């Protein structure tokens, strides 16, 4: 897209980033004057997201993966940062992931806000965030097949009929072996939630010292349905 460079936002941030990480930006593409996508060297992905997040007042509202093997032979991960400093704009940090190893360095140890997004990328695409401290599933149920990742372009065989689900839950909540904290379960229904959820509060006396929660019990796979079974004009009826 041709964008008038005189009105582009984020140029000062990008210039500072390129000075901080020489040669790290492999490609740059403007979508609008307020949004730019930069493709970066994958080994520098955590450093660059950390730099934008902490040094330039970035927020990380969303990150996601994509199967781009038919386009460029790779998977891709995207970290969309809303820059909330003086120069408000969107900077999307993209990295290409090798299709064979499927590994990329986890951003979560540097920017904890990335943890849910990276867990979802692992569930849906089978990509491996190396160094991700939380190895639990996020979206997929406990008895989902290990080697099936729904958002891969070649993943789903709709003739497959999985075995009936079991009544036992194997999801490992945090702090289950912590004898110093009392566990207070809340759920599986919560009055302020739009969907079922299981919350666990860990308390020491009157103080809540930790919390864990699990959602996605009613995940319907709408993204895959939209991709494979519906046209553009039908997608809005899924919400």
C-alpha positions in Angstrom: 0.0 0.0 0.0 1.3 3.4 -0.9 1.2 5.7 2.1 2.1 9.3 2.3 5.4 9.3 4.2 4.8 12.8 5.5 1.9 11.6 7.6 3.4 8.3 8.8 3.5 7.8 12.5 6.1 5.8 14.4 9.1 6.8 12.2 11.1 8.1 15.2 10.5 4.9 17.1 11.6 2.8 14.1 14.7 4.9 13.7 15.6 4.4 17.3 14.9 0.7 17.0 17.2 0.4 14.0 19.9 2.3 15.8 19.6 0.0 18.9 19.5 -3.2 16.7 21.5 -2.6 13.5 20.5 -5.0 10.7 17.7 -6.5 12.8 14.8 -5.3 10.6 14.7 -7.4 7.4 11.6 -5.8 5.9 9.1 -3.0 6.5 5.6 -2.5 5.1 3.1 0.2 5.8 -0.6 -0.8 6.0 -1.8 2.7 7.0 -0.1 5.9 8.2 -0.8 4.6 11.7 0.4 1.0 11.3 3.6 -0.6 10.1 4.7 -4.2 10.0 8.4 -5.0 10.4 9.9 -8.4 9.8 12.8 -9.0 12.1 15.6 -11.6 12.7 14.0 -14.3 14.7 16.8 -14.6 17.2 16.2 -10.9 18.1 12.4 -11.2 18.5 12.3 -11.1 22.3 14.8 -8.2 22.5 12.9 -6.1 20.0 9.4 -6.7 21.6 11.0 -6.0 25.0 12.5 -2.8 23.7 9.3 -1.5 22.2 7.2 -2.5 25.2 9.3 -1.0 27.9 11.3 1.7 26.2 8.6 3.2 24.0 5.4 2.7 26.0 4.1 -0.2 24.0 1.2 -2.4 24.9 0.7 -5.9 23.7 -3.0 -6.4 23.2 -2.7 -9.3 20.7 -0.2 -11.7 19.2 -0.9 -14.5 16.8 0.5 -17.1 14.4 -0.1 -17.8 10.8 0.6 -20.7 8.4 2.3 -19.0 5.5 4.0 -22.1 4.0 2.2 -21.8 0.7 3.4 -18.1 0.5 7.0 -18.1 1.7 7.7 -21.6 3.0 7.5 -20.6 6.7 5.2 -20.1 9.6 5.0 -16.6 11.0 4.4 -15.0 14.4 3.1 -11.5 14.8 3.3 -9.3 17.9 1.0 -6.3 17.5 2.1 -3.5 19.8 0.0 -0.4 20.4 2.5 2.4 21.0 0.9 4.7 23.7 3.7 7.3 24.0 3.9 10.7 22.3 3.8 9.1 18.8 0.7 6.9 18.9 0.7 4.1 16.3 0.7 0.4 15.8 3.9 -1.5 15.2 3.5 -5.1 14.3 6.7 -7.2 14.9 6.8 -10.2 12.6 9.2 -13.1 12.5 9.4 -16.1 10.1 9.5 -19.5 11.8 11.3 -22.4 10.1 8.7 -24.9 8.9 10.8 -28.0 9.9 12.0 -27.1 13.4 8.9 -24.9 14.1 10.9 -23.2 16.9 11.0 -19.5 17.8 12.4 -17.8 21.0 9.6 -17.1 23.5 9.0 -13.5 24.3 7.3 -14.3 27.6 10.4 -14.4 29.8 11.0 -10.8 28.7 7.4 -9.6 28.4 5.0 -11.7 30.5 2.0 -10.3 28.7 2.9 -12.6 25.8 2.2 -15.9 27.7 -1.4 -16.5 26.7 -0.8 -15.7 23.1 2.3 -17.9 22.8 0.4 -20.8 24.5 -2.4 -20.4 21.9 0.1 -20.3 19.0 1.6 -23.6 20.3 -1.9 -25.1 20.6 -3.2 -24.0 17.2 -0.1 -24.3 15.0 2.2 -26.6 16.8 5.0 -24.0 16.9 7.4 -24.2 19.8 8.1 -21.1 21.8 11.5 -22.1 23.2 11.8 -20.9 26.8 8.1 -20.5 27.4 7.7 -21.0 31.2 4.1 -22.2 31.1 3.9 -25.4 29.0 0.2 -26.1 29.6 -2.4 -26.1 26.9 -4.6 -23.0 26.7 -7.4 -23.5 24.2 -7.4 -27.2 23.3 -9.1 -29.7 25.7 -7.2 -32.2 27.7 -7.9 -35.2 25.4 -7.2 -33.4 22.1 -4.7 -35.4 19.9 -1.2 -34.3 20.5 -0.2 -34.0 16.9 -3.2 -32.2 15.6 -3.1 -28.4 15.4 -6.3 -26.9 14.0 -5.1 -23.7 12.3 -2.5 -25.4 10.1 -3.6 -25.3 6.5 -3.2 -29.1 6.2 -4.3 -30.0 9.7 -7.9 -31.0 9.8 -9.4 -34.2 8.4 -13.2 -33.8 9.0 -13.7 -37.5 8.7 -11.9 -38.0 12.0 -14.2 -38.9 14.9 -12.3 -38.6 18.2 -12.8 -41.0 21.1 -15.5 -39.9 23.6 -14.2 -37.5 26.2 -13.5 -38.7 29.7 -14.9 -37.2 33.0 -11.4 -36.8 34.5 -9.6 -33.5 34.1 -5.8 -33.7 33.8 -5.1 -29.9 33.6 -2.3 -29.1 36.0 -3.2 -26.0 37.9 -0.3 -24.0 39.5 0.7 -24.3 43.1 -1.1 -27.6 43.6 1.7 -28.8 45.8 2.1 -25.6 47.8 1.2 -26.5 51.4 1.7 -22.9 52.6 -1.4 -21.6 50.7 -5.0 -22.5 51.0 -6.8 -23.1 47.7 -10.2 -21.5 47.2 -12.0 -22.8 44.0 -14.3 -20.4 42.2 -16.4 -21.8 39.4 -16.8 -23.5 37.0 -19.4 -20.7 36.6 -18.7 -17.1 37.5 -21.4 -14.4 37.6 -19.3 -11.8 35.9 -18.0 -14.0 33.1 -19.4 -14.4 29.6 -18.5 -18.1 29.6 -17.7 -20.9 32.0 -14.4 -20.6 33.8 -12.5 -22.4 36.6 -10.7 -20.0 39.0 -8.4 -21.0 41.8 -7.3 -18.4 44.4 -4.3 -19.2 46.6 -4.5 -17.4 50.0 -2.2 -17.0 52.9 -4.5 -15.9 55.7 -6.4 -12.9 54.3 -4.0 -12.2 51.5 -4.3 -13.6 48.0 -0.8 -14.7 47.0 -1.5 -16.2 43.6 -4.3 -17.1 41.2 -4.8 -19.5 38.3 -7.7 -19.8 35.9 -8.9 -21.8 33.0 -11.3 -20.7 30.3 -12.1 -21.8 26.7 -14.5 -24.5 27.9 -17.0 -23.4 25.1 -14.4 -22.8 22.4 -16.2 -23.5 19.1 -13.3 -23.3 16.6 -14.9 -20.4 14.8 -11.7 -19.3 13.1 -11.2 -22.7 11.4 -14.9 -22.7 10.4 -14.6 -19.3 8.9 -11.5 -20.4 7.0 -12.8 -23.6 5.6 -16.6 -23.7 5.5 -17.8 -20.1 5.1 -17.5 -17.1 2.8 -16.6 -13.6 3.7 -20.2 -12.5 4.1 -21.1 -15.4 6.4 -18.4 -15.0 9.0 -20.2 -12.3 11.0 -23.0 -14.7 11.8 -20.6 -16.8 13.9 -20.2 -14.2 16.6 
